[in-house]
């Protein structure tokens, strides 16, 4: 019984790369075609990750590589455990920096015992979203007084080359 349960947890589905065009990769599976958003691993030490974006037919999927595709070639073996891309969530991630896979890149201690969620989720229902209108304080008096911004709203910043758009945005980030 234990061997059967152990086998279920480690069951991998294997495929073969049939086309690589930049970061777009087509993979052929004999059976058990992975669903859309499934994460595929390939390359030396399985360091290349591909996310399935489309099922082309009953045996082929097309995915986008989330890491550089150097070294990939037709016939390279791909494996998947059927899981999707997840990232850490919660209060512990505040002030930390992560890569696309949710790994810390800020040279601090790695996060342990933290909840991870799938990156592809439905948006919260309208009833759960905030509907109150609130002023977004940038810390720059000219903006806060003359053209106040709404928190969560959108705004555009137009101007010619060299007039200070980047400096202004950098100052807003610094003040927040």
C-alpha positions, 0 to 999 in steps of 0.5 A, a space after each residue: 500500500 505504501 509503495 502505491 501511495 508513494 508512486 502516486 506522489 512521484 508520478 511524472 508525465 514525460 514528453 519530448 520537445 518538437 519545436 523551439 522558436 525563441 521562448 515558444 516551445 512545442 512539446 509532444 506527449 504520447 498520453 496524458 496531455 498536461 492542462 493549460 498553465 501546467 509547469 514543465 521542466 527540462 534541460 540539464 538538472 531540470 533548470 528550464 521551466 516552461 508554462 503550458 499556454 495552449 493545447 494544440 491537439 491531442 498530443 501537442 502543447 505549446 508553452 512559453 519558457 520562463 527561463 532562457 532556452 539555451 541548450 534546448 533542442 528537438 528531442 529533449 525530454 520534458 517532464 511534469 508533475 501536473 503542478 502549476 506555478 505558485 508564489 508565496 503570499 501573506 504578511 511574511 513577504 512584505 518588504 521582500 524581493 522574489 523572482 518569477 518562481 517565488 524564490 527570494 532574491 534579496 540575500 536574506 534568509 529564505 522564507 520557510 513555512 509560508 502559504 503558496 498560491 497559484 498565480 492563475 486565479 479568478 479576481 475577487 468578486 466585486 462585493 469583496 473589493 473596496 469601493 471607497 474613494 481615497 486620495 493617494 498621497 505621493 509626498 510631492 506637494 505639487 502633485 498632491 495639491 494640483 493634480 491629486 491621484 486616486 488610490 488604485 486609479 490610473 494616471 498617465 505621465 506624458 512629456 518629451 525627452 529629458 523633462 524629468 518623467 523618470 526623476 518624478 516617478 523615482 521621487 514618488 517611489 522614494 517618498 512612499 
